[in-house]
Amino acid sequence: MSINYHPDCLPDMAAFACVVDCGSFSAAARRMGLTPSAVSRQVARLEAVLQVRLLERTTRKLRLTDAGTAAYARCQDMVSAAREVLALSDTHTETPRGLVRISMAKAVGRLVIHPWMPEFLRRYPEVDVQMVVTDRTVDLFEEAIDLAIRVTDTPPPGLAGRPLMRIRHIVCASPQYLEEAGTPRHPHELAQHRCLYLGEDERDRHWRFQRTGESASVKVSGRYVANHSEIRLEGALQHLGIASLPEFTARTALKCGALIEVLPDWEHKTDYAGTAWLLYPSNRFLPAKLRVWIDFLVEKLATQTDAAVTLA
């Protein structure tokens, strides 16, 4: 393999990384605004310079060779570094501008972040926002996402961030349901009630609770199961049972009395309760558009009733 530096290969390296990311030459060509044959020539050129085959081409799919796997990791680093260099101009500009892509869970996006969007867009008229609403954990190093909101005790390795708000989970039901079925006084009594739970795996049926000096776990059941908090909220409002919900989802219904918190002296422990962090790669430059978005969310969510945390 030649060890000479070939600066003219940099576009070919970027094209190769794009092909792997997209899974095909045609998809990469659409992203890059080129023809599939032009992208194929770029990858072939890179293979010729490196004197190794990077991709095994079949009629149905592409497969990375061992050399291709190693090259892809380094080409990814190169593309990421190029993005950081391009972001430098935005880092030092006085006027925030450009597109911010942010990932978050569905309920957080709909009920926590979305209501603040009109004010943010008015305040920063040259900043656009793309909300990627998904319960999947996105990879901030490999996907075209600038920031992610994630519930975690501490940021994962390689990620930096700011704490936004404390997410508390509760169990609640309508006054009508509780009048008909009775109000549980201890978590173990939930086993005798119709419960609305997440249902993505068996662990979701095991509700955990804790208070000073005492913990409890109960296996619940119910006739209606849904992996969306707003659906469980609607189910509770329709008197279908006792629902496990993020407190911010049920806040309006609790304030007006349409729902009543059950077992308020117990803390409802779930994998989705804790501190919501705004995360980004720790080695990433933060252009002005990201800095103002981060500061805006920290400012607004710190004022949320019963949700503020001490900011770092």
Buried (B, 14 or more C-beta within 10 A) or exposed (E): EEEEEEEEBBEBBBBBBBBBBBEBBBBBBBBBEBEBEEBBBBBBBBBEBBEBBBBEEEEEEBEBBEBBEEBBEEBBEEBBEEEBEEBEEBBEBEEBBBEBBBBBBBBBBBBBBEEBEEEBEEEBEEBEBEBBBBBEEBEBBEEEBBBBBBBBEEBEEEBBBBBBBBBBBBBBBBEEBBEEBEBBEEBEBBEEBBBBBBBEEEEBBEBBBBEEEEEBEBEBBBEBBBEBBBBBBBBBBEBBBBBBBBBBBBBEBBEEEBBBBBBEEBBBBBEBBBBBBBBBBEEBBBBBBBEBBBEBBBEBBBEBEEBBBEEE
